[in-house]
Amino acid sequence: MQQIRTAFDLVGKARMLSMLLENFLEDMRRQQYLIEREVAQYMAEYENSSQADSIVRLIFRLVSWYVSWKPIAELGLTIHAAYTLAFRTHIFSIFPPSFSRGFKELIASTFSLVSASSPPPWVIPADLPPIDPPPRPDYQLWIACETLGLLERYESLISSVCYEYIEAHVLETCAKKWDEPMLPKLREWMTEKIVPWMIMPYARGARSAEEARAMLQGVGSRFDYHVCKTLCDLRIQEIFDIIIDYPDSQSALQDLKVASSRPGFEDFEMMVNRVRGRIQECLQRVDQRSQLVVNLRKANKKRLLHPGADTKDILTQYVSIIRCLRIIDPPGVLLYKVADPIRKYLRERSDTIRCIVASLVGDGESGDSLVDENEPIQPLQQMQADDFSDPNWEPEPIDAGPDFRTNKPSDVISTLVSIYDSKDLFVKELQVLLTQRLLAVKDGNYERERRNIEILKVRFGEAALQVCEVMLRDMTDSRRIDQHVQAQKSVPLHPTIISRHFWPPLQTNSFTMPGQFRDIQESYAKEFHLFKPDKRLHWLSHLGTIKLDIELQDRTVSAEVPPLEASIVEFFSQKDTWTVDELAAELKSVEKTAIVKALTTWLDLGVLKEEDEDRYKLLEIAEALPSGQKAATRAAADEEAPALAVQQQQAEQMKFIEGMLTNLGALPLARIQTMLKFAPGYDQTIEQLAEFMEAARREGLVIVKDGMWKLCR
């Protein structure tokens, strides 16, 4: 070595060291065909077998070539660096495209070696210098890759292997699993599997945990970010089904809330500390809020907002969306962006108000899906202006739209009612629904309706429910009046007596009961007039039900039917055979289709028989029913609803306004209000009329200019 140093000193003084180095590298290049031949041999093996073992042996063989040709350390770092650069440049240039694929498979196989007890799937050559004791079975492989510069050249490929490994684990363990939080388990798995693996490619030279933490800081944050992003992407793809499964899927929503918040990376010390036995919490996050909005709106349009979906199901899903998105985003920005198409679609459905109102009063099963019994009953919340003097005031979120307001209604019912511009529509629908429910009560027990009215008073206010109070009082007064009349004279008639001006418009019909039914009505009206001299009864004979027994020669048929059916069978007590035209002449205001429908009831009961077309005969002696025909009773529930729905009332009101504007041209609102007062049943204020006209303007029915309203052409 002393002679070598003296010789190199002499070359250096002569400034010919660079020429010597160039000559050495040129000699090495002349011999590189030997390396090319072996690379081709190993890669041919891999391409035939697709086994990563061939890549391992190639890497270790290249390390052997590198070590054999490497200049001795005493020649200095300059020569060593030049040699290393030349060697790496050459081998990178001769690697075929399939090497990247094989190297990727090799890196993927190292995830199973994070435990020192796991044997490597390949053999380490015996001619490599031993390491005693080896930290891990794959330690020699990583050292060899570092020697050849593979870690630096294929850094992105190594990262992609880890990303794919994470994605596969998340999809395998978390898909469709919503009953427990998965993000903590994923981070626990990262601590046990990923962090130990990361030490080899990213922190091999660390001499302490502190140094390892510093080396893993950046790449660890990226990997944990990818865990959150992958889980967030999965939950966003599943979000529609997660909302359907709420509240059983609440854990998935909590994961999504943590994973989809705004980015705010914390120190990677958590992972390293878990390796050292200290568990801390880490909140690394990924912002996928806009993607959640896009996916959920797309899923709603495809699976919810279409004619095949029932309005009740749409409302149920909308309520679940409200509750779920409030968990993910309490300020409500996501809810505002997702709910807008749903609210517009519900406004276009004619039965939306009825479904919401039915849920408010617990009509059937509707109330169970929309109104949470655990939520306190509170007044409807109205949107208010921001109070900037409030010390707790906070600005709107940065991704909120221009129309967003943080003080939108927070309870579900207020949110549903806010779909429409005014709560008056709901109050009117409440009156219609209450009419149907009160008139359907048979036993005189109105406690349930009384309780509903008290609850609705809390939500809508005392003034809005005054009419409902009158309706309920009419029902109790009606029973009291009936008891008085029955005490004076027993009459087989128990009418419901209502105050015409305080009830919603009922289905009108000039149908008059015939025969004994008319006599019973007149007898009852006479006793009522004696009790209430200042009032008269106006019979709505087409509403209600009648229980009657039809005595025939061989049998007695009992039935509970609407008044029209009872009236028709009454005519058959006068003669046995009637035609539809004859019955229509007797009933006058009743259409033939309704008469035929009523006759069908008695055909089904075997009371009548159709002899010829539109000719019916009374069967005093029973006959066998035609094949396939069964006796049936038309229940009172099959009648049409006695009260006109709000949509029907509004349609009639719009027809009146349309005729007015057609005949008289453009009119101011005050003039329209004055003329509408002549319309039957109209009781709106000018403010309510203004809201109605504004809604009609949005629908494109009317336009307004300088305060003058006119029809759209």
Secondary structure as UniProt FT lines:
FT   HELIX           2..13
FT   TURN            14..15
FT   HELIX           17..30
FT   TURN            31..32
FT   HELIX           33..49
FT   HELIX           53..69
FT   HELIX           73..75
FT   HELIX           77..94
FT   HELIX           98..109
FT   HELIX           110..113
FT   TURN            116..117
FT   TURN            126..127
FT   TURN            137..138
FT   HELIX           139..148
FT   HELIX           150..153
FT   HELIX           155..174
FT   TURN            175..176
FT   HELIX           183..189
FT   HELIX           190..194
FT   HELIX           195..202
FT   TURN            204..205
FT   HELIX           209..237
FT   HELIX           239..244
FT   TURN            245..249
FT   HELIX           250..259
FT   HELIX           269..275
FT   TURN            276..277
FT   HELIX           289..303
FT   TURN            307..308
FT   HELIX           311..328
FT   TURN            330..331
FT   HELIX           333..348
FT   TURN            350..351
FT   HELIX           352..360
FT   TURN            361..362
FT   TURN            364..365
FT   HELIX           366..370
FT   TURN            373..374
FT   TURN            388..389
FT   TURN            391..392
FT   TURN            398..399
FT   TURN            402..403
FT   TURN            406..407
FT   HELIX           412..417
FT   TURN            418..419
FT   HELIX           424..440
FT   HELIX           447..460
FT   HELIX           463..465
FT   HELIX           466..488
FT   HELIX           500..502
FT   HELIX           515..531
FT   TURN            533..534
FT   TURN            541..542
FT   STRAND          546..551
FT   STRAND          556..561
FT   HELIX           563..571
FT   TURN            572..574
FT   STRAND          577..579
FT   HELIX           580..587
FT   HELIX           592..604
FT   TURN            605..606
FT   STRAND          608..612
FT   TURN            613..614
FT   STRAND          615..618
FT   TURN            627..628
FT   HELIX           636..638
FT   HELIX           646..664
FT   STRAND          667..668
FT   HELIX           669..676
FT   TURN            677..678
FT   TURN            680..681
FT   HELIX           686..698
FT   TURN            699..700
FT   STRAND          702..705
FT   TURN            706..707
FT   STRAND          708..711
//
